[in-house]
Amino acid sequence: MSLIHKLQWRYATKKMDPSKMVPQEKVDQILEAIRLTASSSGLQPYEVLIITNQEIREQIKPIANGQSQITDCSHLLVFAAWDNYTAERINDAFDMTEEIRNFTSEAGTAYRQMLLKTYPARDAEVNFTHAAKQVYIGLGTALIAAAYEEVDSTPMEGFDPKALDAILNLREKGLRSVVMLPLGYRKSDEDWLLKLKKVRRPKESFISWIK
């Protein structure tokens, strides 16, 4: 299938088959796609946790409206954003860039100093909101990568983030949960959504050409 056909194939899977595991190579491809995706200033201000421990997933399910995909999926991805931009985090990102590229530029140094002057001085909640927006770029890439690998997925915001943070000890790591993404395979005979047509706005009302 072409990429467009695979995106037509994907849907927010409501019932996953717990007996089917996603091969590790497919999971690795999806995770690598997330790692390679774009982020503001290249800071990648979030982490991805892959939860396969069934006991932990059982703890998460009640604080996520009992959604069965959490325990029935093969791999549960949790996207957790930085709780704040700090000088240390910004410097680490720029130091890594300079080490990998093996050079330092005036423009890069000036940009680093601009971020160091503006980001840490802002309110922590403003910085978290900015980092959380970067998460959704990664989530979008994950959805496309999963479809490309013909792996089912379901983006989830319907959970108590404070409770999830506590279960995963995220606050101690300077992280806050933003969105979850179960990966697995659809249980075709029990998923009511599978039988319904995909509904999207027509191109005429969704896309505008400005020439």
C-alpha positions as CSV (number, residue, x, y, z in Angstrom):
1,M,0.0,0.0,0.0
2,S,1.0,3.6,-0.6
3,L,1.4,5.9,2.4
4,I,-2.0,7.5,1.6
5,H,-3.7,4.1,1.5
6,K,-2.1,3.2,4.8
7,L,-3.4,6.4,6.3
8,Q,-6.9,5.5,5.0
9,W,-6.4,2.1,6.6
10,R,-5.6,3.4,10.0
11,Y,-8.2,4.5,12.6
12,A,-8.3,5.0,16.3
13,T,-8.5,1.3,17.2
14,K,-11.1,0.7,20.0
15,K,-10.5,-3.0,20.6
16,M,-7.1,-4.5,20.4
17,D,-6.2,-8.2,20.4
18,P,-4.1,-9.0,23.5
19,S,-2.8,-12.2,22.0
20,K,-1.0,-10.4,19.2
21,M,2.4,-8.7,19.9
22,V,3.9,-6.1,17.6
23,P,7.3,-7.4,16.4
24,Q,10.2,-5.5,18.0
25,E,11.6,-4.4,14.7
26,K,8.3,-2.6,14.0
27,V,8.3,-0.9,17.4
28,D,11.9,0.1,16.9
29,Q,11.0,1.7,13.6
30,I,8.2,3.7,15.1
31,L,10.4,4.9,18.0
32,E,13.1,5.9,15.6
33,A,10.7,7.9,13.5
34,I,9.6,9.7,16.7
35,R,13.3,10.4,17.6
36,L,14.0,11.8,14.1
37,T,11.0,14.1,14.0
38,A,11.1,17.9,14.2
39,S,11.1,19.9,17.4
40,S,11.4,23.6,18.2
41,S,15.1,24.6,18.2
42,G,16.0,20.9,18.0
43,L,15.6,20.6,21.8
44,Q,13.4,17.5,21.8
45,P,11.8,18.6,25.1
46,Y,10.1,15.3,25.9
47,E,10.7,11.6,26.5
48,V,8.9,8.5,25.4
49,L,8.3,5.7,27.9
50,I,7.4,2.2,26.5
51,I,5.3,0.3,29.1
52,T,5.0,-3.5,28.6
53,N,4.7,-4.3,32.3
54,Q,1.1,-5.6,32.7
55,E,0.8,-4.7,36.4
56,I,1.7,-1.1,35.7
57,R,-0.8,-1.0,32.8
58,E,-3.5,-2.4,35.1
59,Q,-2.8,0.5,37.5
60,I,-3.1,3.0,34.6
61,K,-6.3,1.7,33.2
62,P,-8.6,3.0,36.0
63,I,-7.2,6.5,35.8
64,A,-7.8,6.4,32.0
65,N,-11.5,5.8,32.0
66,G,-11.1,2.0,31.9
67,Q,-10.0,2.1,28.2
68,S,-9.2,-1.5,27.3
69,Q,-6.5,-0.7,24.8
70,I,-4.2,0.2,27.7
71,T,-4.1,-3.4,28.9
72,D,-4.9,-5.2,25.6
73,C,-2.2,-3.4,23.5
74,S,1.2,-4.8,22.7
75,H,3.2,-1.7,23.8
76,L,1.9,1.4,25.6
77,L,3.7,4.6,24.7
78,V,3.6,7.5,27.1
79,F,4.8,10.9,25.9
80,A,6.1,13.0,28.8
81,A,7.2,16.6,28.3
82,W,9.8,18.5,30.2
83,D,8.3,20.3,33.2
84,N,10.4,23.3,32.4
85,Y,13.2,24.6,30.3
86,T,16.4,24.9,32.3
87,A,19.9,26.2,31.5
88,E,21.2,22.7,32.0
89,R,18.7,21.2,29.5
90,I,19.4,23.8,26.9
91,N,23.1,23.6,27.3
92,D,23.0,19.8,27.0
93,A,21.2,20.0,23.7
94,F,23.6,22.6,22.2
95,D,26.7,20.7,23.6
96,M,25.5,17.5,21.9
97,T,24.9,19.4,18.6
98,E,28.4,20.8,18.7
99,E,30.0,17.5,19.6
100,I,28.2,15.6,16.8
101,R,28.9,18.3,14.2
102,N,32.4,18.9,15.5
103,F,32.3,22.6,15.2
104,T,31.0,25.7,17.0
105,S,29.6,28.7,15.0
106,E,28.9,32.2,16.0
107,A,25.3,31.9,14.9
108,G,24.9,28.7,17.0
109,T,26.4,30.4,20.1
110,A,24.3,33.4,19.7
111,Y,21.1,31.3,19.4
112,R,22.1,29.3,22.5
113,Q,22.6,32.5,24.5
114,M,19.2,33.9,23.2
115,L,17.4,30.7,24.5
116,L,19.3,30.8,27.8
117,K,18.3,34.4,28.3
118,T,14.6,33.9,27.4
119,Y,13.4,30.3,28.2
120,P,14.5,29.8,31.8
121,A,13.2,33.2,32.8
122,R,9.7,32.4,31.7
123,D,7.0,30.9,33.9
124,A,7.4,27.1,34.3
125,E,3.8,26.5,33.1
126,V,4.5,28.5,29.9
127,N,7.5,26.4,29.3
128,F,5.7,23.1,29.9
129,T,2.9,24.2,27.5
130,H,5.5,24.9,24.9
131,A,7.2,21.5,25.4
132,A,3.8,19.7,25.4
133,K,3.2,21.2,21.9
134,Q,6.4,19.6,20.7
135,V,5.0,16.2,22.0
136,Y,2.2,16.4,19.5
137,I,4.6,16.7,16.6
138,G,6.2,13.4,17.8
139,L,2.7,11.9,18.3
140,G,1.7,12.8,14.7
141,T,4.9,11.2,13.4
142,A,4.2,8.1,15.6
143,L,0.7,7.7,14.1
144,I,2.1,7.9,10.5
145,A,4.9,5.6,11.3
146,A,2.6,3.1,12.9
147,A,0.3,3.2,9.9
148,Y,3.3,2.7,7.6
149,E,4.2,-0.4,9.6
150,E,0.5,-1.5,9.6
151,V,0.4,-1.4,13.3
152,D,-2.8,-0.2,15.0
153,S,-2.7,2.7,17.4
154,T,-5.0,5.0,19.5
155,P,-3.9,8.4,20.6
156,M,-5.3,9.0,24.2
157,E,-5.7,12.2,26.2
158,G,-8.5,10.8,28.3
159,F,-6.6,10.1,31.5
160,D,-5.6,11.8,34.8
161,P,-2.1,13.2,34.1
162,K,-1.3,13.8,37.8
163,A,-2.2,10.2,38.6
164,L,-0.2,8.9,35.7
165,D,2.7,11.0,36.7
166,A,2.6,9.5,40.2
167,I,2.4,5.9,38.9
168,L,5.4,6.4,36.7
169,N,7.3,8.8,39.1
170,L,7.5,11.4,36.3
171,R,7.6,14.5,38.4
172,E,10.8,13.3,40.1
173,K,12.4,13.1,36.6
174,G,11.3,16.6,35.7
175,L,8.6,15.3,33.4
176,R,4.8,15.5,33.0
177,S,2.7,13.2,31.0
178,V,0.9,14.6,28.0
179,V,-0.6,11.8,25.8
180,M,-0.5,8.0,25.5
181,L,-0.4,5.8,22.4
182,P,-1.2,2.1,22.6
183,L,0.3,0.1,19.8
184,G,-1.1,-3.3,18.8
185,Y,-3.4,-5.1,16.4
186,R,-7.2,-4.6,16.0
187,K,-9.6,-7.3,17.1
188,S,-11.7,-7.0,14.0
189,D,-14.7,-9.0,15.2
190,E,-15.2,-6.8,18.3
191,D,-14.3,-3.3,17.2
192,W,-17.4,-1.4,16.3
193,L,-15.5,1.5,14.7
194,L,-13.7,-0.7,12.2
195,K,-17.0,-1.2,10.2
196,L,-17.6,2.6,9.8
197,K,-16.4,4.7,7.0
198,K,-13.5,7.1,7.7
199,V,-14.9,10.7,7.9
200,R,-12.8,13.7,7.0
201,R,-13.7,17.1,5.8
202,P,-13.6,17.5,2.0
203,K,-10.5,19.1,0.5
204,E,-12.6,22.0,-0.7
205,S,-13.3,23.1,2.9
206,F,-10.0,22.0,4.4
207,I,-7.3,23.2,2.0
208,S,-7.0,26.7,0.6
209,W,-4.5,27.7,-2.1
210,I,-3.2,31.2,-1.9
211,K,-1.4,32.1,-5.1
